[in-house]
């Protein structure tokens, strides 16, 4: 027996003001999250994006085509309930940041990593006073407590919607610093994503692209770009 799927039942999706922000109504009925909480978002722009996603649905509802709605649901149903845990988890990335773990050889890859990643580490130091030190090899080496404290405070200070976007920026790239760089428009978002893939690009140049790996990378890039869009909508 095929699984039942919800179908469009409304004629109009519209943005309305709500306590604490903005919501979306479908023919006057407020949209709720999967956990049956009121879907209230911080900006009209985000609510408008959600309304457009609902308006674009025809026939069966496809959550896969509603990324802003999904991220807003995650902020309300998940991150809001465990904000401190999520912030702490993301802060831990700074202690093992992708940008700090460098190849020992060959020299060409060592140089490429330094040229790609050193400017980001320098920027984090200038902007936030958080100097992360690169090391050679894959063995974990703790960063300075001062730098980690700075990073942790930034994560814990984010609101639920910002932290939701930041979670994906950091988790997808493997780098707290790249997440911060995307948040502060240090470089164009797609360029930052490419900087997170220096090692993969090196392997592709050596051995040629792998079809499955290429598909996974494309999906992750799309999710990274969406996370930045969601972050912008939250502000």
C-alpha angles and dihedrals in degrees: 000000000000118000115258114246128200116249133206111277102165135080101203137027114198139173119245133180114253138179106285096013138321136329139188125241127200106209088333096314116116118239114242132200122248087264089055095250121140111268101232118161130190102242139040089229092060092046090050091052090051092048090052091052091053092045090053092059115106124183109334116029111246112199088189088071093051106071097154091050090050093050092047089051090052092051092052103035100035118013095043089057096048105024096142093049093049092047091049092049092052092046088057088064088068090063091056100025117172090232092062100056110082134183118253090213161056098042093226092059092044089055093045093052092048093049092048101040109028093071090055093050090047090050092051089051093049097044102039108013091244112133114189115192121221119226134192119247133017102279112115116252117183119243122226115289090230093058092045091050090054091051093046092052091053092052095046090048095060121103120239096266095045091047090051091056092042090052090061095041091054099036095049095045097037089227132104088194093054088050090054091045090054092047092053097039092242087156137355110292097239090049090054090052090053090052089059089058102055092119094046092049090051091053091048091053090052101042105015128251122307113221096219094044090048091053092049091049091050091051092049092048090053090050091048091052090048091051090055091048091050089049091053091048090052093058 
